[in-house]
Structures are given as C-alpha cells and as structure tokens.
Amino acid sequence: MKLRVVVSAAVGLASGIFCWFLMKHLHQDAADFRWALHLAHRLLARQNPYDTPFEQYPLTAGLLALPFVRFQPETAAGLFYGISSAVLAFGLTRYSYRGLLIFLAYPYWAGLITVQWSPIIAASAFFPLLLPVTMAKPQIGLPVFLSRLSRRGFVACVVVGAMSLIVMPRWPQLWIAQLGNYDHFIPLLVLPGPLLLLALWRYRDRDAILLLLAACMPQRWFFDSFILWLIPRSRREIVWTVFFSWGTGLWRWYHPPHNFTEVGRWTVLFIYLPMLAVVLCRPHSSPEDSRA
C-alpha cells in the first residue's frame, strides 16, 4: 500500500507540474477546465452559468470544480489534472503496476495539454464513490457509468444530481439548449466505424460493452477516447494499443484536421479498432477477470 501511494503521488505530482507549466508558458489559463471553473464561479456569484454559448458542461462539472475556484487558473488546472492522474494511478496499481503503461497513450497527453476530465472519469471505474465524476462530461462518462455501475456508485450519483437540482433547478433545460453548439463526431458513424459492431460477438464482456457504448457517444477530440484504456489488461494489450494511439498524434502533427469527420476517422483507425482487436482476440473470461 505504501508503495502504491508513493508511486501514485509521484505520477500526480509530475503530471500536475507539467500541466501547470504548459498552461503558464503557453498562456492557456486553465484550457478546457476553465469552463468548469466558469460554472463554479457563476454558482458562487448566484449568476446564470450558461451566459455564453461556449459553456457546454452540465452543472455537475461546476459543483466538482468548486474546490479549485480560489486558485489561479493555471494552478487550478495543474492541481486538477495532477489529482486526477494520481487517483487513476492508485486505482490501476491495485492489480499490477503494468497498468501504469496507459499513461503513455496519446489521448492522455492530448488531455493533459487541454486539461480534460477523461483521467478522473477513467479512475471512477475503480472507486464506486467516485462515479459521480462521470456526470461532469456525460458523453464519455456514460459508458463508464453503465459498464462499471454499482449500488454505491448509483447512490452517489443520485446525491450529486439532487444537489445540482437544489442549487439550480433549471440547469438541465439551460444546458440542453447549449448542446446545439457542440461540434462532434460519433465513432460508430464514421467509416470504418461500423466495424465496431463486431464487439457484439462478446456482448457478455463488459469491456466490449464499454467499447460499444463509447463508440455511440458524440466526441470532439482524441482525448475523449482515453477511457478505452480501461479495456486492455495484459502488458502486450496495453503496449500495442498505446503504440497505435500515437498514429493519431503523428497524423495530427503533420496533417491538421479540416473537420471532425477526419478526427473521427483517425480515432477509429488508431484507437477504436485496436481496442476491438483486443476484445475479440482475448480468450473468453468471466466478469470477475476484468481489471476494473
């Protein structure tokens, strides 16, 4: 346990400092995390948090961002991503330290640069009481919620959801009105995305269910697919999926995308299809064999 705590703290400290450094020197403030901070600040000021068409997060994200509002944006971003990474590392090392290899995946680093929710949402798969974080970004949280649901996790989500309605009863209506501004792609609908339906062959495997649910969700960029690294278990599975994920990074570096269909196609090719191969090629196993 002590070694797990030390390793997790080291991962969180390194990622948090690096995230803070990037935000500070690239003048990004808190990058995408600023929208959760915006919600939190508006809540504290008792103002409408959906006063801009760019605010596309549910109010639950603002509630979860409240502990960070007193910090400078860059510091808040570093703390948030560092804590998220540390909690994820702690969950991964419950089974073995090879799970830490998922931090090498390109979507993790794409998320670090833009300060995303995907690491903490992935971490919620290991800790039922953390499951309410899936409500901060439902389009990637819902697959984790449905595939890792437990009684304690469900109760925790109900409590957080009820709190958000008490704070602002009309927020779901205001939030839904913003969704038309969300640019996205759906992996299943982007060629060769329909191939992902082959995961139905393993419909009793919750990793296959996670893959299918994620493929049906609207997504914006490569970082949204980081939750898929809950699927690989062996060192070989992790290494190969990490390796292929950098195909998206190299493509992004040399060929900036012109639209979200392009982003979706390369996400499917280099992230979703390798995960499909993992699910289909893995020997049949019982639910208890799942890592999370």
C-alpha positions, 0 to 999 in steps of 0.5 A: 500500500505504501508503495502504491501511494508513493508511486501514485503521488509521484505520477500526480505530482509530475503530471500536475507540474507539467500541466501547470507549466504548459498552461503558464508558458503557453498562456492557456489559463486553465484550457478546457477546465476553465469552463468548469471553473466558469460554472463554479464561479457563476454558482458562487456569484448566484449568476446564470452559468450558461451566459455564453454559448461556449459553456457546454458542461452540465452543472455537475462539472461546476459543483466538482470544480468548486474546490479549485475556484480560489486558485489561479487558473493555471494552478487550478488546472495543474492541481486538477489534472495532477489529482486526477492522474494520481487517483487513476494511478492508485486505482490501476496499481491495485492489480499490477503496476503494468497498468501504469503503461496507459499513461503513455497513450496519446489521448492522455497527453492530448488531455493533459495539454487541454486539461480534460476530465477523461483521467478522473472519469477513467479512475471512477471505474475503480472507486464506486464513490467516485462515479459521480465524476462521470456526470461532469462530461456525460458523453464519455462518462456514460459508458463508464457509468453503465459498464462499471455501475454499482449500488454505491456508485448509483447512490452517489450519483443520485446525491450529486444530481439532487444537489445540482437540482437544489442549487439550480433547478433549471440547469438541465433545460439551460444546458440542453439548449447549449448542446446545439453548439457542440461540434462532434463526431460519433465513432460508430458513424464514421467509416470504418466505424461500423466495424465496431459492431463486431464487439457484439460477438462478446456482448457478455464482456463488459469491456466490449460493452464499454467499447460499444457504448463509447463508440455511440457517444458524440466526441470532439477530440482524441482525448475523449477516447482515453477511457478505452484504456480501461479495456486492455489488461495484459502488458502486450494489450496495453503496449500495442494499443498505446503504440497505435494511439500515437498514429493519431498524434503523428497524423495530427502533427503533420496533417491538421484536421479540416473537420471532425469527420477526419478526427473521427476517422483517425480515432477509429483507425488508431484507437477504436479498432485496436481496442476491438482487436483486443476484445475479440482476440482475448480468450473468453473470461468471466466478469470477475477477470476484468481489471476494473 
